[in-house]
């Protein structure tokens, strides 16, 4: 086959060259840096995101999320707080981190209005905390652990990244931090960043 005919993107439009870099990411810091680059538009591949970029809703908070990723929280999901008409969103961010970072984020629940739900490594838990409403219908909930706790989940992460990172995520804390005030959009991300910056390196 002519090298010029080799595919440059996968079936989701993600750039294969960017995916290749994830094969070398074997730490939370490396995964966080690659996620920050994706949020800054320098990459077209993010594990588990089956599109080359993020949605328009994320654009206003992308730079703040990049900061979190560079300071100890490998983010998985997030949304801004919104109150457009009958719909409503609580701002939240979720991700993988160290035990020390998880402890710092749990501390937010003690000294601020924010709420942190933390899942220990290997923990399988399910809850349903509404964070998105469409009229009276709940469309997004938090409260479930997202650590790859079984063989199939670990394999999925390994396929999207590499074996070492998949196993590391299985042994990491998974946290969900949300603002209980519907529509508020200026409190959560600065507080999460401040908590992460206070964690002693180690």
DRENMARVO-932973 format. One record per residue: residue number from 1; x negated, y negated, z negated of N, C-alpha, C, O, CB in turn. Coordinates in steps of 0.001 Angstrom, whole numbers. Glycine has a CB too. Layout:
BEGIN
[NUM, [X, Y, Z], [X, Y, Z], [X, Y, Z], [X, Y, Z], [X, Y, Z]]
...
END
This chain:
BEGIN
[1, [-842, 1196, 0], [0, 0, 0], [-877, -1245, 0], [-1871, -1307, -723], [952, -6, -1222]]
[2, [-527, -2196, 774], [-1223, -3478, 823], [-1098, -4147, -548], [14, -4275, -1061], [-644, -4399, 1958]]
[3, [-2240, -4588, -1167], [-2163, -5228, -2482], [-1173, -6391, -2520], [-582, -6684, -3559], [-3533, -5720, -2890]]
[4, [-1002, -7045, -1380], [-75, -8172, -1351], [1382, -7730, -1488], [2268, -8539, -1762], [-253, -8953, -64]]
[5, [1615, -6407, -1288], [2976, -5892, -1400], [3295, -5371, -2803], [4434, -4991, -3074], [3190, -4788, -387]]
[6, [2301, -5349, -3701], [2541, -4885, -5060], [3510, -5844, -5760], [3423, -7058, -5578], [1205, -4773, -5850]]
[7, [4424, -5302, -6550], [5394, -6183, -7221], [4694, -7095, -8225], [3732, -6686, -8875], [6482, -5349, -7934]]
[8, [5166, -8300, -8347], [4619, -9253, -9314], [5555, -9460, -10494], [5155, -10016, -11518], [4340, -10586, -8640]]
[9, [6824, -9007, -10353], [7813, -9166, -11413], [8575, -7854, -11600], [8689, -7061, -10665], [8789, -10328, -11087]]
[10, [9093, -7626, -12800], [9889, -6421, -13041], [11336, -6652, -12621], [11663, -7704, -12072], [9822, -6010, -14528]]
[11, [12201, -5677, -12876], [13587, -5759, -12414], [14380, -6865, -13095], [15474, -7205, -12646], [14276, -4445, -12640]]
[12, [13831, -7443, -14193], [14505, -8529, -14895], [13924, -9898, -14524], [14321, -10920, -15085], [14407, -8313, -16399]]
[13, [12987, -9909, -13579], [12369, -11160, -13173], [11197, -11578, -14035], [10662, -12673, -13857], [13379, -12233, -13181]]
[14, [10783, -10725, -14972], [9670, -11047, -15852], [8346, -10792, -15140], [8192, -9780, -14455], [9752, -10227, -17152]]
[15, [7398, -11700, -15298], [6125, -11588, -14601], [5285, -10453, -15195], [5020, -10438, -16397], [5356, -12919, -14671]]
[16, [4871, -9511, -14356], [4135, -8335, -14816], [2776, -8694, -15396], [2290, -8019, -16304], [3958, -7357, -13679]]
[17, [2163, -9743, -14885], [876, -10180, -15429], [1022, -10579, -16895], [146, -10288, -17710], [315, -11359, -14609]]
[18, [2121, -11240, -17226], [2368, -11635, -18615], [2680, -10421, -19478], [2315, -10378, -20653], [3521, -12645, -18689]]
[19, [3348, -9448, -18903], [3626, -8226, -19661], [2321, -7513, -20012], [2194, -6947, -21098], [4554, -7284, -18857]]
[20, [1360, -7540, -19103], [90, -6877, -19348], [-617, -7402, -20586], [-1284, -6639, -21285], [-802, -7032, -18157]]
[21, [-482, -8690, -20867], [-1134, -9273, -22036], [-564, -8683, -23326], [-1282, -8526, -24313], [-972, -10801, -22034]]
[22, [719, -8360, -23312], [1330, -7770, -24498], [760, -6392, -24814], [858, -5936, -25953], [2829, -7675, -24316]]
[23, [176, -5728, -23842], [-443, -4418, -24099], [-1626, -4544, -25045], [-2037, -3562, -25663], [-895, -3769, -22787]]
[24, [-2181, -5763, -25160], [-3344, -5988, -26013], [-2968, -6582, -27370], [-3836, -6729, -28230], [-4324, -6900, -25313]]
[25, [-1701, -6925, -27582], [-1268, -7572, -28829], [-1028, -6517, -29904], [-54, -5767, -29836], [20, -8412, -28599]]
[26, [-1905, -6460, -30885], [-1809, -5417, -31915], [-1660, -5992, -33323], [-1822, -5264, -34303], [-3035, -4526, -31861]]
[27, [-1357, -7276, -33437], [-1140, -7902, -34745], [66, -8832, -34656], [482, -9229, -33567], [-2410, -8686, -35215]]
[28, [622, -9174, -35823], [1729, -10126, -35840], [1287, -11493, -35340], [2050, -12208, -34690], [2307, -10245, -37248]]
[29, [38, -11848, -35653], [-481, -13143, -35195], [-561, -13181, -33676], [-212, -14186, -33056], [-1868, -13420, -35804]]
[30, [-1021, -12084, -33073], [-1117, -12037, -31606], [274, -12071, -30972], [487, -12758, -29974], [-1876, -10766, -31151]]
[31, [1215, -11332, -31552], [2589, -11336, -31031], [3211, -12720, -31185], [3943, -13176, -30307], [3454, -10279, -31759]]
[32, [2920, -13385, -32297], [3427, -14727, -32513], [2868, -15723, -31514], [3596, -16581, -31016], [3111, -15175, -33907]]
[33, [1573, -15613, -31216], [952, -16525, -30247], [1540, -16321, -28855], [1810, -17296, -28154], [-574, -16318, -30210]]
[34, [1740, -15086, -28449], [2320, -14834, -27136], [3771, -15321, -27063], [4219, -15806, -26024], [2247, -13340, -26807]]
[35, [4493, -15186, -28170], [5868, -15686, -28206], [5883, -17211, -28122], [6732, -17793, -27447], [6584, -15213, -29490]]
[36, [4943, -17853, -28810], [4842, -19318, -28744], [4573, -19764, -27309], [5155, -20746, -26850], [3723, -19836, -29687]]
[37, [3711, -19063, -26607], [3421, -19418, -25215], [4666, -19262, -24340], [4906, -20069, -23442], [2275, -18545, -24665]]
[38, [5445, -18234, -24604], [6692, -18034, -23858], [7662, -19179, -24130], [8315, -19679, -23215], [7341, -16683, -24233]]
[39, [7750, -19589, -25391], [8635, -20688, -25759], [8180, -22012, -25155], [8990, -22914, -24942], [8712, -20809, -27270]]
[40, [6888, -22126, -24882], [6339, -23335, -24278], [6311, -23280, -22755], [5810, -24197, -22104], [4951, -23576, -24796]]
[41, [6850, -22200, -22190], [6958, -22078, -20742], [5711, -21580, -20052], [5616, -21649, -18827], [7322, -23372, -20173]]
[42, [4745, -21078, -20814], [3492, -20602, -20224], [3532, -19120, -19879], [2585, -18601, -19289], [2344, -20867, -21170]]
[43, [4598, -18438, -20232], [4738, -17003, -19993], [6150, -16715, -19513], [7090, -17443, -19833], [4415, -16186, -21274]]
[44, [6287, -15646, -18743], [7600, -15206, -18287], [7905, -13786, -18761], [8627, -13040, -18099], [7682, -15280, -16764]]
[45, [7348, -13426, -19908], [7631, -12095, -20454], [7735, -12195, -21968], [6826, -12689, -22635], [6530, -11068, -20043]]
[46, [8854, -11720, -22500], [9047, -11622, -23939], [9708, -10283, -24231], [10792, -10013, -23714], [9904, -12811, -24486]]
[47, [9077, -9431, -25053], [9642, -8107, -25325], [11084, -8184, -25809], [11413, -8983, -26686], [8797, -7382, -26357]]
[48, [11920, -7366, -25243], [13316, -7304, -25658], [14197, -8390, -25089], [15406, -8380, -25317], [13391, -7356, -27116]]
[49, [13622, -9332, -24351], [14397, -10386, -23691], [14383, -10081, -22202], [13356, -10242, -21544], [13814, -11827, -23991]]
[50, [15488, -9653, -21680], [15525, -9149, -20309], [15826, -10262, -19312], [16767, -10195, -18521], [16565, -8041, -20180]]
[51, [14991, -11276, -19390], [15025, -12426, -18487], [13661, -13100, -18601], [12985, -12939, -19617], [16213, -13430, -18841]]
[52, [13242, -13848, -17589], [11920, -14469, -17644], [11825, -15653, -18605], [10720, -16089, -18929], [11532, -14920, -16278]]
[53, [12939, -16170, -19057], [12914, -17310, -19972], [14066, -17253, -20955], [14848, -16302, -20966], [12961, -18617, -19194]]
[54, [14158, -18276, -21772], [15226, -18326, -22775], [16391, -19167, -22260], [16280, -19836, -21233], [14697, -18902, -24112]]
[55, [17507, -19125, -22983], [18689, -19849, -22532], [18594, -21337, -22879], [17750, -21753, -23673], [19949, -19241, -23152]]
[56, [19470, -22116, -22272], [19450, -23570, -22460], [19656, -23966, -23918], [19125, -24982, -24367], [20519, -24221, -21600]]
[57, [20415, -23177, -24649], [20691, -23477, -26048], [19413, -23545, -26887], [19328, -24298, -27856], [21630, -22433, -26623]]
[58, [18423, -22742, -26491], [17178, -22661, -27257], [16232, -23821, -26962], [15354, -24126, -27769], [16479, -21353, -26965]]
[59, [16405, -24463, -25820], [15447, -25490, -25380], [15162, -26559, -26438], [13993, -26874, -26663], [15964, -26159, -24133]]
[60, [16179, -27135, -27101], [15881, -28192, -28074], [15085, -27727, -29299], [14449, -28545, -29963], [17160, -28805, -28536]]
[61, [15114, -26432, -29604], [14401, -25941, -30789], [13174, -25107, -30428], [12517, -24562, -31315], [15339, -25115, -31652]]
[62, [12859, -25002, -29142], [11769, -24124, -28699], [10434, -24497, -29311], [9693, -23613, -29741], [11654, -24157, -27195]]
[63, [10102, -25784, -29364], [8797, -26175, -29903], [8701, -25868, -31394], [7635, -25489, -31879], [8544, -27668, -29659]]
[64, [9800, -26027, -32123], [9806, -25689, -33552], [9648, -24189, -33756], [8950, -23757, -34673], [11105, -26177, -34216]]
[65, [10291, -23393, -32909], [10136, -21936, -32988], [8699, -21528, -32678], [8166, -20612, -33304], [11107, -21236, -32017]]
[66, [8070, -22202, -31717], [6671, -21909, -31393], [5793, -22121, -32619], [4881, -21333, -32869], [6182, -22794, -30222]]
[67, [6055, -23178, -33386], [5283, -23433, -34613], [5437, -22296, -35608], [4460, -21870, -36223], [5722, -24749, -35260]]
[68, [6667, -21799, -35771], [6883, -20683, -36691], [6082, -19469, -36259], [5479, -18785, -37086], [8371, -20331, -36773]]
[69, [6078, -19204, -34957], [5354, -18050, -34440], [3849, -18166, -34662], [3163, -17155, -34810], [5642, -17878, -32966]]
[70, [3342, -19376, -34683], [1905, -19573, -34910], [1548, -19632, -36387], [382, -19792, -36745], [1444, -20845, -34232]]
[71, [2550, -19501, -37239], [2293, -19615, -38680], [2877, -18477, -39497], [3220, -18658, -40665], [2842, -20907, -39189]]
[72, [2991, -17299, -38886], [3287, -16118, -39678], [4632, -15461, -39494], [4921, -14461, -40151], [3159, -16456, -41038]]
[73, [5479, -16005, -38600], [6772, -15367, -38353], [6902, -15062, -36860], [7097, -15970, -36053], [7946, -16276, -38838]]
[74, [6794, -13792, -36499], [7003, -13359, -35115], [8501, -13305, -34908], [9153, -12340, -35306], [6321, -11959, -34812]]
[75, [9054, -14343, -34283], [10508, -14487, -34219], [11127, -13516, -33220], [10541, -13195, -32186], [10880, -15917, -33849]]
[76, [12324, -13063, -33560], [13063, -12153, -32692], [14295, -12828, -32107], [14526, -12760, -30900], [13469, -10900, -33459]]
[77, [15089, -13481, -32955], [16307, -14150, -32497], [16453, -15478, -33220], [15891, -15686, -34295], [17555, -13259, -32732]]
[78, [17224, -16376, -32605], [17506, -17657, -33245], [18686, -18303, -32533], [19067, -17907, -31431], [16255, -18594, -33220]]
[79, [19245, -19298, -33186], [20231, -20147, -32524], [20294, -21467, -33275], [20045, -21506, -34480], [21638, -19459, -32469]]
[80, [20623, -22548, -32579], [20813, -23831, -33253], [22179, -23893, -33912], [23073, -23112, -33588], [20651, -24989, -32265]]
[81, [22331, -24823, -34834], [23655, -25079, -35391], [24439, -25943, -34426], [23935, -26962, -33952], [23558, -25755, -36780]]
[82, [25660, -25552, -34132], [26505, -26297, -33188], [27936, -26331, -33693], [28373, -25454, -34438], [26448, -25666, -31775]]
[83, [28660, -27364, -33271], [30083, -27449, -33614], [30855, -28000, -32425], [31504, -29040, -32538], [30305, -28340, -34871]]
[84, [30793, -27307, -31267], [31484, -27824, -30070], [32935, -27364, -30006], [33209, -26224, -29633], [30753, -27379, -28802]]
[85, [33856, -28237, -30366], [35270, -27879, -30283], [35634, -26753, -31227], [35280, -26806, -32405], [35624, -27488, -28875]]
[86, [36340, -25724, -30741], [36786, -24634, -31617], [35673, -23645, -31961], [35841, -22813, -32854], [37927, -23893, -30966]]
[87, [34542, -23726, -31265], [33423, -22830, -31559], [32563, -23427, -32675], [32605, -24631, -32926], [32568, -22579, -30285]]
[88, [31792, -22580, -33331], [30905, -23056, -34391], [29744, -22091, -34549], [29902, -20879, -34410], [31668, -23213, -35727]]
[89, [28563, -22652, -34845], [27382, -21830, -35071], [26652, -22303, -36321], [26524, -23501, -36574], [26445, -21870, -33848]]
[90, [26178, -21334, -37091], [25219, -21612, -38151], [23824, -21434, -37553], [23574, -20473, -36826], [25442, -20671, -39401]]
[91, [22928, -22352, -37858], [21568, -22178, -37351], [20901, -21017, -38083], [21057, -20861, -39295], [20738, -23485, -37520]]
[92, [20158, -20207, -37333], [19416, -19117, -37970], [18168, -18792, -37168], [18030, -19158, -36000], [20299, -17863, -38114]]
[93, [17261, -18085, -37846], [16090, -17520, -37177], [15791, -16188, -37850], [15931, -16051, -39065], [14846, -18495, -37245]]
[94, [15381, -15213, -37056], [15004, -13906, -37588], [13626, -13546, -37064], [13179, -14080, -36048], [16045, -12816, -37203]]
[95, [12948, -12631, -37768], [11646, -12214, -37273], [10918, -11279, -38211], [11403, -10936, -39289], [10803, -13405, -37016]]
[96, [9740, -10876, -37769], [8882, -9955, -38503], [7756, -10735, -39171], [7234, -11695, -38605], [8311, -8863, -37565]]
[97, [7385, -10310, -40389], [6338, -11028, -41105], [5690, -10133, -42157], [6083, -8982, -42349], [6908, -12291, -41761]]
[98, [4696, -10686, -42826], [4020, -9977, -43911], [4863, -10027, -45181], [5848, -10761, -45258], [2624, -10581, -44170]]
[99, [4465, -9237, -46175], [5166, -9255, -47463], [5062, -10630, -48111], [6025, -11108, -48709], [4596, -8179, -48408]]
[100, [3892, -11271, -47996], [3708, -12590, -48600], [4611, -13629, -47944], [5206, -14460, -48630], [2245, -13025, -48491]]
[101, [4712, -13583, -46621], [5595, -14519, -45918], [7056, -14245, -46269], [7834, -15180, -46456], [5386, -14419, -44391]]
[102, [7429, -12976, -46358], [8806, -12636, -46736], [9135, -13182, -48113], [10225, -13712, -48326], [9018, -11115, -46709]]
[103, [8195, -13057, -49057], [8408, -13569, -50407], [8608, -15084, -50389], [9475, -15608, -51088], [7223, -13201, -51311]]
[104, [7805, -15781, -49589], [7937, -17234, -49489], [9292, -17619, -48895], [9909, -18590, -49334], [6800, -17818, -48635]]
[105, [9755, -16865, -47904], [11041, -17173, -47277], [12209, -16816, -48188], [13236, -17495, -48167], [11173, -16431, -45951]]
[106, [12067, -15765, -48985], [13092, -15436, -49981], [13213, -16589, -50979], [14302, -16901, -51461], [12748, -14099, -50718]]
[107, [12062, -17217, -51280], [12067, -18345, -52213], [12928, -19506, -51754], [13397, -20294, -52575], [10671, -18827, -52428]]
[108, [13142, -19622, -50441], [14012, -20684, -49936], [15417, -20577, -50517], [16072, -21589, -50767], [14076, -20637, -48410]]
[109, [15874, -19351, -50730], [17218, -19146, -51267], [17341, -19630, -52710], [18443, -19903, -53186], [17592, -17676, -51185]]
[110, [16203, -19734, -53405], [16235, -20160, -54798], [16174, -21677, -54939], [16699, -22233, -55903], [15089, -19530, -55557]]
[111, [15534, -22348, -53980], [15319, -23782, -54160], [15990, -24661, -53102], [15891, -25886, -53172], [13857, -24058, -54163]]
[112, [16666, -24061, -52132], [17369, -24836, -51103], [18750, -24227, -50884], [19104, -23228, -51509], [16557, -24868, -49763]]
[113, [19511, -24828, -50007], [20819, -24267, -49637], [20681, -23099, -48668], [21640, -22359, -48451], [21702, -25348, -49015]]
[114, [19510, -22930, -48090], [19328, -21890, -47074], [19417, -20508, -47689], [19179, -20329, -48883], [17985, -22060, -46367]]
[115, [19759, -19537, -46866], [19901, -18156, -47327], [18951, -17271, -46530], [18921, -17323, -45301], [21373, -17661, -47182]]
[116, [18175, -16459, -47244], [17269, -15501, -46609], [17717, -14087, -46941], [17912, -13748, -48108], [15804, -15730, -47066]]
[117, [17878, -13274, -45926], [18150, -11849, -46097], [16874, -11130, -45653], [16462, -11253, -44499], [19435, -11371, -45262]]
[118, [16255, -10388, -46556], [14981, -9733, -46256], [15141, -8220, -46284], [15794, -7662, -47165], [13896, -10171, -47255]]
[119, [14531, -7573, -45300], [14599, -6120, -45179], [13191, -5554, -45302], [12307, -5907, -44520], [15255, -5696, -43829]]
[120, [12982, -4687, -46270], [11670, -4090, -46495], [11324, -3131, -45353], [12217, -2639, -44663], [11635, -3351, -47853]]
[121, [10028, -2864, -45153], [9635, -1926, -44100], [10343, -578, -44239], [10419, -6, -45327], [8125, -1719, -44124]]
[122, [10851, -95, -43127], [11514, 1199, -43114], [12940, 1179, -43629], [13618, 2207, -43616], [10732, 2155, -43911]]
[123, [13402, 24, -44080], [14747, -72, -44638], [15784, -133, -43521], [15641, -900, -42568], [14867, -1307, -45550]]
[124, [16810, 667, -43645], [17922, 623, -42700], [19137, 85, -43439], [19675, 740, -44331], [18212, 2037, -42082]]
[125, [19560, -1108, -43061], [20680, -1726, -43767], [21601, -2406, -42780], [21177, -2863, -41719], [20184, -2731, -44816]]
[126, [22858, -2465, -43147], [23865, -3092, -42286], [24790, -3950, -43126], [25325, -3512, -44145], [24675, -2026, -41509]]
[127, [24965, -5177, -42679], [25926, -6088, -43290], [26528, -6904, -42166], [26177, -6707, -41003], [25258, -7009, -44383]]
[128, [27417, -7805, -42488], [28063, -8601, -41449], [28316, -10008, -41983], [29387, -10305, -42513], [29392, -7939, -40982]]
[129, [27305, -10870, -41831], [27413, -12263, -42243], [27699, -13083, -40993], [26819, -13195, -40139], [26106, -12759, -42973]]
[130, [28880, -13658, -40845], [29214, -14397, -39619], [28329, -15633, -39442], [28146, -16413, -40376], [30690, -14815, -39641]]
[131, [27786, -15802, -38243], [26998, -17000, -37942], [27454, -17670, -36643], [27009, -18774, -36330], [25514, -16642, -37846]]
[132, [28338, -17014, -35884], [28892, -17631, -34677], [30374, -17310, -34588], [30790, -16158, -34708], [28147, -17142, -33402]]
[133, [31164, -18367, -34372], [32603, -18212, -34218], [33034, -18761, -32868], [32534, -19793, -32420], [33359, -18920, -35360]]
[134, [33956, -18075, -32229], [34633, -18585, -31039], [36105, -18682, -31418], [36848, -17706, -31307], [34401, -17651, -29758]]
[135, [36516, -19849, -31860], [37855, -19969, -32424], [37903, -19227, -33744], [37158, -19552, -34668], [38927, -19425, -31447]]
[136, [38764, -18241, -33838], [38851, -17441, -35065], [38082, -16127, -34956], [38035, -15354, -35913], [40307, -17154, -35395]]
[137, [37486, -15875, -33804], [36778, -14615, -33574], [35300, -14739, -33944], [34612, -15663, -33509], [36919, -14184, -32105]]
[138, [34829, -13798, -34751], [33409, -13739, -35103], [32664, -13053, -33962], [32986, -11924, -33593], [33187, -12978, -36462]]
[139, [31665, -13742, -33404], [30954, -13175, -32255], [29495, -12811, -32552], [28893, -12045, -31799], [30998, -14150, -31111]]
[140, [28921, -13340, -33626], [27551, -12978, -34017], [27494, -12852, -35522], [28031, -13683, -36253], [26517, -14030, -33514]]
[141, [26826, -11786, -35982], [26642, -11592, -37422], [25172, -11300, -37712], [24436, -10816, -36853], [27543, -10437, -37947]]
[142, [24766, -11605, -38935], [23451, -11223, -39438], [23639, -10195, -40541], [24761, -9916, -40963], [22659, -12462, -39958]]
[143, [22517, -9631, -41005], [22561, -8722, -42138], [22072, -7318, -41860], [22010, -6498, -42775], [23924, -8649, -42637]]
[144, [21720, -7018, -40611], [21240, -5677, -40272], [19727, -5697, -40076], [19183, -6610, -39455], [21943, -5147, -38997]]
[145, [19066, -4692, -40607], [17617, -4603, -40424], [17315, -4300, -38962], [18038, -3547, -38310], [17000, -3515, -41351]]
[146, [16243, -4893, -38459], [15865, -4683, -37065], [14491, -4041, -36951], [13949, -3913, -35853], [15885, -6002, -36309]]
[147, [13926, -3635, -38090], [12653, -2915, -38006], [12868, -1644, -37201], [13902, -993, -37349], [12090, -2585, -39427]]
[148, [11909, -1276, -36348], [12054, 15, -35653], [11850, 1150, -36654], [10716, 1507, -36974], [11034, 137, -34466]]
[149, [12953, 1712, -37146], [12866, 2692, -38222], [13003, 4130, -37739], [12728, 5061, -38496], [13922, 2409, -39245]]
[150, [13418, 4328, -36504], [13479, 5705, -36023], [12631, 5841, -34756], [12177, 4853, -34179], [14951, 6131, -35750]]
[151, [12435, 7074, -34349], [11512, 7365, -33248], [11932, 6666, -31949], [11082, 6177, -31203], [11430, 8877, -33019]]
[152, [13229, 6620, -31683], [13695, 5990, -30440], [13416, 4492, -30432], [12993, 3943, -29415], [15193, 6237, -30247]]
[153, [13653, 3822, -31573], [13396, 2381, -31652], [11903, 2078, -31511], [11516, 1122, -30838], [13925, 1817, -32981]]
[154, [11079, 2892, -32147], [9633, 2698, -32037], [9194, 2880, -30594], [8350, 2130, -30103], [8875, 3677, -32957]]
[155, [9760, 3871, -29911], [9416, 4111, -28511], [9830, 2929, -27638], [9105, 2548, -26719], [10083, 5398, -28009]]
[156, [11006, 2347, -27927], [11460, 1189, -27162], [10490, 20, -27319], [10130, -624, -26334], [12869, 772, -27607]]
[157, [10067, -256, -28550], [9109, -1334, -28771], [7770, -1023, -28114], [7130, -1911, -27550], [8917, -1577, -30267]]
[158, [7343, 244, -28186], [6076, 634, -27559], [6136, 439, -26045], [5162, 0, -25435], [5739, 2101, -27892]]
[159, [7277, 765, -25440], [7437, 591, -23998], [7359, -879, -23607], [6822, -1215, -22551], [8766, 1184, -23534]]
[160, [7895, -1761, -24458], [7892, -3191, -24163], [6568, -3866, -24529], [6228, -4910, -23972], [9026, -3866, -24900]]
[161, [5818, -3268, -25471], [4551, -3864, -25914], [3447, -2809, -25876], [2834, -2587, -24832], [4687, -4459, -27348]]
[162, [3192, -2161, -27012], [2191, -1093, -27093], [2434, -296, -28367], [3162, -741, -29254], [735, -1672, -27065]]
[163, [1830, 872, -28457], [2068, 1758, -29600], [1669, 1114, -30920], [2390, 1227, -31911], [1308, 3059, -29419]]
[164, [523, 438, -30938], [29, -134, -32195], [963, -1194, -32743], [1242, -1218, -33942], [-1350, -728, -31997]]
[165, [1452, -2076, -31873], [2353, -3124, -32346], [3684, -2530, -32789], [4261, -2979, -33779], [2579, -4176, -31249]]
[166, [4174, -1536, -32075], [5439, -901, -32466], [5343, -315, -33871], [6264, -467, -34673], [5824, 199, -31462]]
[167, [4237, 349, -34166], [4051, 934, -35503], [3870, -148, -36554], [4329, 3, -37686], [2842, 1878, -35515]]
[168, [3205, -1240, -36189], [3037, -2355, -37124], [4387, -2974, -37473], [4643, -3291, -38635], [2101, -3424, -36527]]
[169, [5251, -3146, -36473], [6569, -3719, -36739], [7389, -2814, -37656], [8158, -3292, -38490], [7321, -3956, -35426]]
[170, [7217, -1507, -37493], [7923, -561, -38355], [7475, -701, -39801], [8210, -343, -40721], [7698, 871, -37873]]
[171, [6255, -1229, -40005], [5687, -1370, -41340], [5691, -2824, -41814], [5036, -3158, -42802], [4270, -822, -41362]]
[172, [6430, -3691, -41109], [6505, -5107, -41473], [7848, -5431, -42110], [8807, -4669, -41986], [6278, -5994, -40240]]
[173, [7905, -6561, -42787], [9178, -7063, -43295], [9948, -7710, -42154], [9355, -8314, -41260], [8959, -8072, -44454]]
[174, [11264, -7583, -42184], [12131, -8256, -41216], [13016, -9202, -42007], [13695, -8781, -42943], [12990, -7228, -40369]]
[175, [13013, -10482, -41640], [13773, -11474, -42389], [14769, -12194, -41483], [14540, -12361, -40285], [12828, -12484, -43049]]
[176, [15865, -12611, -42079], [16887, -13409, -41403], [17147, -14618, -42302], [17548, -14460, -43455], [18222, -12570, -41132]]
[177, [16922, -15809, -41784], [17134, -17026, -42569], [18206, -17847, -41864], [18098, -18118, -40668], [15800, -17850, -42737]]
[178, [19243, -18243, -42607], [20293, -19039, -41968], [20736, -20186, -42861], [20594, -20149, -44083], [21490, -18161, -41619]]
[179, [21275, -21198, -42212], [21840, -22353, -42894], [23324, -22090, -43062], [24017, -21908, -42061], [21576, -23685, -42106]]
[180, [23844, -22060, -44281], [25269, -21758, -44468], [26206, -22862, -43981], [27411, -22644, -43857], [25538, -21496, -45918]]
[181, [25657, -24041, -43706], [26499, -25150, -43263], [26706, -25067, -41759], [25747, -25176, -40995], [25872, -26509, -43649]]
[182, [27932, -24878, -41331], [28251, -24748, -39912], [27879, -26032, -39166], [28249, -27134, -39569], [29750, -24426, -39719]]
[183, [27139, -25859, -38070], [26829, -26983, -37197], [25598, -27774, -37578], [25110, -28556, -36762], [27969, -27889, -37159]]
[184, [25072, -27607, -38781], [23897, -28387, -39176], [22664, -27862, -38443], [22486, -26652, -38299], [23684, -28328, -40718]]
[185, [21821, -28774, -37986], [20747, -28364, -37086], [19408, -29024, -37409], [18497, -29005, -36580], [21130, -28678, -35667]]
[186, [19276, -29606, -38601], [18039, -30334, -38886], [17337, -29897, -40168], [16349, -30513, -40569], [18333, -31790, -38968]]
[187, [17824, -28856, -40807], [17280, -28452, -42098], [16459, -27172, -42035], [15386, -27094, -42633], [18392, -28277, -43077]]
[188, [16949, -26175, -41321], [16389, -24827, -41432], [14952, -24713, -40940], [14084, -24271, -41693], [17243, -23870, -40669]]
[189, [14683, -25095, -39713], [13353, -24833, -39144], [12241, -25574, -39883], [11186, -24980, -40103], [13333, -25226, -37677]]
[190, [12416, -26839, -40279], [11364, -27485, -41078], [11119, -26787, -42416], [9974, -26662, -42850], [11728, -28936, -41328]]
[191, [12192, -26331, -43071], [12036, -25651, -44360], [11318, -24302, -44196], [10470, -23938, -45011], [13414, -25440, -45020]]
[192, [11664, -23577, -43145], [10999, -22302, -42896], [9519, -22530, -42617], [8676, -21802, -43141], [11662, -21561, -41717]]
[193, [9193, -23522, -41807], [7785, -23810, -41511], [7037, -24185, -42780], [5927, -23701, -43002], [7666, -24940, -40475]]
[194, [7622, -25041, -43621], [6951, -25443, -44863], [6685, -24236, -45750], [5623, -24144, -46366], [7794, -26479, -45622]]
[195, [7636, -23308, -45825], [7440, -22107, -46638], [6303, -21251, -46087], [5494, -20723, -46850], [8734, -21285, -46699]]
[196, [6244, -21117, -44771], [5171, -20318, -44167], [3812, -20971, -44376], [2827, -20280, -44637], [5429, -20121, -42670]]
[197, [3749, -22284, -44264], [2470, -22989, -44433], [1949, -22881, -45862], [748, -23021, -46093], [2624, -24461, -44051]]
[198, [2839, -22634, -46821], [2435, -22515, -48219], [1897, -21131, -48570], [1377, -20933, -49667], [3599, -22841, -49113]]
[199, [2016, -20176, -47655], [1533, -18814, -47920], [4, -18808, -47893], [-618, -19318, -46961], [2107, -17800, -46874]]
[200, [-582, -18225, -48927], [-2040, -18118, -48989], [-2533, -17157, -47919], [-1986, -16061, -47792], [-2500, -17651, -50389]]
[201, [-3558, -17530, -47138], [-4107, -16594, -46158], [-4636, -15353, -46860], [-5193, -15422, -47956], [-5225, -17261, -45329]]
[202, [-4445, -14211, -46196], [-4944, -13010, -46842], [-4630, -11769, -46104], [-4997, -10679, -46544], [-4414, -12902, -48190]]
END
